[in-house]
Amino acid sequence: YFGTDEFDNSIAVQEFARALTYYLPSDLTKITTVGERLVDDAFANCTNLSQIIFDTALSTVGNYAFANCTSLSSVNFNQLQSLGNYSFYNCSALNAIAFEKVGVFGENAFEGCNALTKTTVADIDSWILASFATPTSNPIYYTHGLYTNEGILKELTPLESVSEIPAYAFYNCNSYFCCNDNIGCVCWSCFS
């Protein structure tokens, strides 16, 4: 149960963009999302939330959507187009995150996620073309590496049409080599 009326053992979630307060069970541990978008602050401060099953249609996660969900340990996205500012802020138990495709990462999307040890992306070309607003917008800031379906990424060969790697795309990673005719070869550990 959740709604706009307070009930026993509930936590208040304030969606500031629409000046709305709604209440969720304080013992909420698992959710399944429905639809293409999660609003700002959707599950902020749900400290017992440990499992999320995202709708395959989900493309946008709002600002602070899972901020302070301190029991959340892993998340898997499909076709993510936009991840809002501070969307996983202070998710201190989050240790693994996986994406099929990615797009725009808002400011400090993973700020305070110090337990992150593994970032996986299936479509590496979408990662190369993604936009990261700040260093902690990118989970690699904490994981120091990027995995694909084949394992840890050790060498990167982007599409020939790529002439520039976006800021923070490989920030703080240990070592990658990137080569193509347009950008030459770059050792990314030099930029961490």
Steps between C-alpha positions, in 0.01 A plus 500: 500500500609856433323829454468860608360415844742419781464157663672302776862406428518717189769733373427829329643552154492855373500559129610861494442557128124454543482605868358158582547284808413133491555215742662162454529210745816543706573127464484509117773262374409425137342697216414439138478812289241555230530742212765708327578753776564512872423840649739704713541369855290190415652271764738736678583404858352148474784364710370139496460484122736226382362382165369682193362341186489763228239497226676431169338821368662717771710767332508788753580502870430828678719704731561341843275205400691253720702739717587353840373151417774359719400130467502496119788279382461466121297640211453398136372736231390434143476796258580782741494840329526729801610457860413803712717707731592319823272210398700245706649747746638334812389147409778375721439125444481525119782278371399413143320678220426376147370674189394372159520848340563840657451866416522798735623479861396794719714680755651276767264212417716261707641740761569310823473151347834398648423125496475486118739238366354405161352698210380299200375627165384278214512767228848656528431740212215656699745552788747675271223734380346555847507830685630521859439830683763452774760240602260337749229487233694202373512183712853434366609774739463235772547171313819604314402277211227412255371153418330385183325169441845356416667612826712794612564753224873517428502653155251726334450550130214746446301544183690679224238777517610586856735796494488590868452308825264695731628646826502254789408198282800310637590724791693327778529168318824310537602458137338490156641549160285666243589503133340608176596719203321809634633518858818295484601293803445615857588340832211598727689444825677826418176690560397358838 
